[in-house]
Amino acid sequence: MSRRNRIYFRADASAVIGYGHFFRTIALASMLRDEFECHLFLHDPTPLQLKEAEKVCAVTALKDRFDDFLTYLDGTETVVLDNYFFTPQYQLSISQKGCTLVCIDDIHDRLFYADVIINHGFASKTQYSTASDTIFCLGAKWALLRPEFLQPVPDTAKRDGITICFGGGDPLGLTDRFYNIVREELPQTTVRAIKGASLNASQMAEIFRSSEICILSASSVCYEALSCGARVAAGWYVDNQKDFYEGLVSHGLVTPLGYIAERIPDRISLINALKRTSTPADRSFMPVKETPELFRTLFRTLTAGGVTAEDFRKDYTIDGLRFVNYIHLDESRKMEILEYRNHPEVRRWMCSTDVIPLRNHLDYIESLKTRDDAFYWAVFNEDGMCGGISLTALKDNTADEGIFLNPAMTGRGLGTRITRASFKLYFSLLGLNRIYSLVHKDNTAALNMDRKTGYSTGPAENGFVTIELTRRDWIENIPCGK
């Protein structure tokens, strides 16, 4: 395996700092381990941490929190940091080794030297200070949940009682305080208290799937419970929970309990809050089942690079579509390409509207076997050839991108499907940084599709509109399940 596909994760946990950083990191490693060589580094790990981590990937115990880890880096790895004690200077020391740096963060209180920042809460890019052209993966579609919490929940799941959990640390003893109130006020109700980090992910998910209501801290545990279909009431008690709490409340995902470090609700207020707790009406801010594939696509893109012209000449299968390089087509398929390209409804929108002669077409395909600046693929779905894409004027990881559809298959959403799959080819597999193209100003269907799929558009010049898309903008706005 290429060393570029090695991902080194660095996170810690304890009763003092909590277990959220550790479990988020384990969640990410679980999503990536089948495709990448994942390795987790822990300082002074507990037996529980080692047991849970070794289920997912290789684990190394560090002698100290900072310098020891640096000795394992040769500059070719992707490094993922998750904790607040990794200072800007420490980030810089990793970046200067040549590593790609990913930071998981939810407090945005410092300068970052990260190539990527992941925050599955409700932050915006403007809240961050970065020293480079950082990619931001923000929002619930990037939820760092372990596989057990991304399983479908049957609508018929039997639910009973209230579950209380305030994290693996709970330094204020909130679990016991809330438990005592609920037990006294609702003596006929089943009440469960999860304390410390005694349960594994399967056990936690099972409890959440069987609970009607969960009383939780405003942290990743809310996403875990919501993804299991439970109704949630939540409060916050440390600074890094405040933004997440406000986002959960503003989007109607939880019933608010306020700043519980200062004052927990009185008995009447708490019981009334539990009565108001309901299933979120707007699920657009909920974790999604497509999240693991989003993360795999992200890390494929981060590790893409060093490809050769031969990689551009390969065939690929992406999202159920087959991309077959022109040089691999038989004669009948080459003729089919020519027929579609010369069709009046295709040709009218091209920069050159001239009919392409057969000899020119075949000679051009033959030239593609040795060129390193132009590459073409025919695209097939279950019904046959549905279109084609191209990269021309390839230089410095930038290319002029083209697309056409089989005229007999228009109106089926294939343009959007092919375009989104082709982005994975360009950015995630071939390592391009930018693509651009020209679209006829009157081709409203194409322009609408381009805007829908993420292209930015410029002014019309000489009858054509320039469109472009960068790797960064694609990653930050990649849709789920498309």
C-alpha positions, -999 to +999 in steps of 0.1 A: +000+000+000+012+035-009+024+054+022+002+082+009-028+060+019-016+059+055-038+078+079-024+085+114-050+095+140-040+113+172-065+116+200-067+111+238-094+105+264-098+105+301-123+112+329-110+147+329-110+156+292-139+133+284-141+106+257-157+126+228-124+132+210-115+095+212-149+082+200-151+107+171-117+095+160-127+059+163-158+067+142-138+083+114-113+054+114-142+029+112-154+046+080-120+046+064-103+014+075-114-008+046-098+015+021-069+031+040-042+019+064-054+035+096-033+038+128-043+054+161-018+069+185-029+074+221-011+088+251-016+068+283-046+048+270-069+030+294-077-007+289-112+003+276-096+027+250-073+000+238-101-026+236-123-003+216-096+010+193-081-024+185-115-034+171-110-008+144-073-003+136-037-006+148-029+012+180+003+027+194+007+039+230+028+071+232+054+079+258+044+115+259+016+136+245+034+156+218+070+149+207+068+111+206+042+111+179+063+133+156+090+107+154+066+084+136+060+108+107+080+108+075+059+134+057+039+111+035+010+104+059-023+121+063-026+131+100-059+136+118-057+155+151-086+157+176-081+176+208-078+211+221-042+209+233-028+206+197-015+242+194-010+261+161+028+255+165+023+218+169+000+217+138+027+236+119+054+211+129+033+184+114+025+204+082+062+213+077+071+176+076+050+174+044+020+156+059-016+164+049-032+177+081-068+172+091-081+188+123-114+178+140-126+209+159-157+223+175-144+254+193-125+275+166-105+294+192-071+294+175-052+297+143-052+265+122-025+252+098-048+224+087-055+214+051-090+203+062-112+212+092-140+189+102-168+202+124-200+183+124-218+210+144-232+243+132-201+264+127-194+286+097-161+292+078-161+328+090-156+317+126-122+301+118-088+316+113-065+296+090-031+300+076-037+282+043-064+275+017-082+252+041-111+229+031-141+230+055-163+200+061-190+214+082-225+203+093-243+171+102-236+153+069-200+150+082-212+135+115-185+115+132-206+086+143-196+050+147-212+025+124-236+013+151-253+047+150-258+048+113-279+018+110-316+022+099-341+022+128-374+003+122-405+024+126-419-004+147-391-002+173-405-005+208-395+024+230-398+028+267-384+051+294-358+079+297-321+076+294-296+101+309-260+105+298-236+134+303-205+120+288-176+098+299-163+125+323-193+142+338-172+162+363-202+180+377-221+148+385-250+159+363-261+123+356-269+116+392-286+149+397-309+145+368-315+109+375-327+116+411-352+142+399-367+120+372-369+090+394-388+110+421-411+128+397-418+099+374-417+068+396-435+046+371-411+054+343-381+033+334-350+055+339-315+045+328-283+063+336-251+059+315-221+068+335-184+069+325-174+051+294-185+016+304-206+007+274-194+000+238-211+015+208-234-015+202-247-013+238-252+025+236-271+022+203-293-005+217-302+017+246-309+047+225-331+027+201-352+015+230-355+049+247-384+073+242-365+103+256-328+110+262-315+137+285-280+145+273-251+169+271-249+190+239-222+169+223-219+141+197-240+119+220-270+140+208-264+129+172-260+093+184-294+094+201-311+113+173-298+089+147-313+061+167-347+077+166-349+089+202-363+123+213-337+145+230-336+171+257-301+187+261-281+212+280-245+224+279-219+228+307-185+234+291-175+260+265-170+237+236-206+225+238-222+260+236-222+264+198-234+229+192-261+234+218-273+266+201-273+249+167-293+219+180-319+242+196-322+266+167-329+238+142-354+222+165-335+190+171-336+191+209-356+205+238-334+232+255-323+227+291-299+257+291-266+262+308-268+234+333-233+240+348-248+270+365-283+258+372-302+227+363-339+230+357-361+226+388-384+196+390-415+212+374-395+228+346-376+196+338-408+175+336-425+201+315-395+201+292-397+163+288-434+166+279-425+190+252-397+169+237-407+157+202-393+141+171-375+168+150-397+181+122-368+191+100-344+162+094-321+181+070-297+187+099-296+151+110-268+127+105-271+108+072-264+072+061-243+085+032-217+100+056-192+071+055-190+074+017-185+112+020-155+107+042-141+080+019-144+104-010-128+132+010-098+111+020-094+096-015-092+132-027-067+142-001-045+112-010-049+116-048-018+126-066+012+112-084-010+099-112+003+094-147-011+097-181-019+059-179-042+066-150-061+091-172-064+064-199-080+038-175-116+028-173-135+035-140-168+025-124-183+053-102-218+054-086-231+027-109-218+043-141-190+029-163-165+053-177-147+036-206-118+054-222-123+060-259-091+041-267-107+009-253-139+012-274-145-012-303-154+001-337-191+000-333-189+020-301-166+046-318-193+049-345-219+054-318-199+082-303-196+099-337-234+096-342-242+113-309-215+140-313-229+149-348-265+149-337-280+183-343-292+187-307-257+180-295-237+198-321-257+231-318-243+238-284-207+230-291-180+257-297-175+242-331-208+232-348-192+216-378-200+180-386-170+158-377-159+135-406-155+098-398-118+098-407-110+128-384-130+111-356-111+078-358-077+095-362-084+117-332-092+087-310-060+070-322-040+100-312-053+098-277-032+067-271-001+088-268-013+123-258-009+135-223-032+166-225-065+151-237-086+122-224-121+110-233-145+085-217-178+071-230-203+067-201-225+037-198-255+029-175-277-001-174-294+009-207-262+014-227-241+044-237-257+074-221-231+101-229-195+111-228-170+133-209-136+147-217-106+165-202-086+186-226-059+213-223-047+194-192-019+213-174-009+218-138-038+198-125-063+220-143-083+209-174-111+220-198-140+196-191-167+186-216-199+165-215-225+154-239-256+132-235-271+105-258-299+126-273-323+096-269-317+096-231-322+133-222-348+143-196-339+115-172-316+133-149-286+116-165-267+149-170-267+156-132-258+119-124-229+118-149-216+152-138-215+143-101-199+110-108-173+127-131-164+150-102-153+120-082-132+109-112-116+143-117-109+153-081-109+121-060-092+096-084-072+118-108-062+145-084-072+176-104-075+209-086-097+228-110-119+222-141-135+247-163-156+249-195-176+270-219-214+267-221-235+283-248-254+312-232-287+300-246-282+264-233-304+271-202-308+234-194-270+229-192-264+261-172-291+252-147-276+217-143-241+232-139-253+256-111-272+227-095-241+205-094-218+232-080-201+251-109-196+288-105-205+308-136-190+340-150-204+365-175-212+356-211-185+365-237-187+357-274-219+338-268-205+315-241-205+314-203-174+303-185-180+278-157-155+264-133-152+242-102-123+238-078-115+207-057-121+227-025-155+240-035-166+205-047-156+189-014-173+216+008-205+214-011-207+177-022-243+165-018-253+134+001-264+103-017-257+117-052 
